[in-house]
């Protein structure tokens, strides 16, 4: 209903209009009809002036309330951000404390961190190698699926690490993490015998999640000794596109974002080039937190470096012998015509896009010499160290603690 004040104002304007009309008529300024028309015009003009003034006042009040509301929202956002930062600090502290409880191959949990790190590095670089796989008869897809499911249920999923060294000094800068599973009789199953089955059965996200947890544990332990040491963690492109798995995956990494410089996610070239829009978007979200990507299983250097750079790819792995063949074989490289690049300029071209080449599968010194001529920064292969297991039974307790904090 109209306010009483507004009603009085309208009546006042009406009285002024009537008086004006009577005055025009009484003093003979105009005819009676014209006088009343002028009175109506006076009433309308007065009403419009009043309405404009009222709207201006309401607008001023509204702007003042809006300003106060914005100020309150900003204050609330500041409080929420401060609370979230505190929560992140607590979460990171818990994750760090859990990872700090990791014991390594029989070492006691009471040993100082530096001593534990030294033992781990010694085991990885000098310890006796354990075969990656044991020959086994051909398995059907259903048998492979059963083996994967039983390995997950009985905690028989192992983490293997292989060093990635810098050239020419051969200092270890990274380790590549591999997933291996064991049957109940101790037989280690080859990746080709279980990865496809795990993908088909929808178990690959469980495998990736377990590998991620253990890579984070190892990275935390290694970076306490040397912040320059990192781990390549193999991840399925299907896991990155899984809308059920990825949110929890991203949340865990966000709470461990301090490891972004030391944890690199690796996938095959074919998977990267055929990734879905969802996977590409989720890779971009990981890159926003500072995590980097590596591409392996590269058979040629005919690559779009701009696309790799935009996707956050920072490492490219090519077999050492194949890299030498490509450099001297007169084939197109990264959009350049065959023969347009000198062999020693190839690594520099990739580096201009923020990508380091890694010569992998190095088996002999002859290949090392040829790779050095190409000015390649990193190398990997059995010559520098075979993949070695971080025993499952000695990190089970740390796994359980990390899951509780996650």
Buried (B, 14 or more C-beta within 10 A) or exposed (E): EEEEEEEEBBEEBBEBBBEBBBEBBEEEEBEEEEBBBBBBEBBEEBBEEBEEEEEEEEEEEEEEEEEEEEEEEEEEEEEEEEEEEEEBEEBBEBBBEBBBBBBBBEBEEEBEEEEBBBBBBEBBBEBEEBEBEEEEEEBEEEEBBBBBBBBBEEBBBBBBBBBBBBBEEEEBBBBBBBBBBBBEEEBBBBBEBBBBBBBEBEBBBBBBBBBBBBBBBBBBBBBBBBEBBBBBBBBBBBBBBBEEBBEEBBEBBBBBBBBBBBBBBBBBBEBBEEBEEEBBEBBEBBBEEBBBBBBBBBEBBEBEBEEBBEBBBBBBBBBBBBBBBBBEBEBBBBEBEEEEBEBEBBBEBBEEBBBBBBBBBBEEEEBBEBBEEBBBBBBBBEBBBBBBBBBBEBBEBBBEBBEEBB
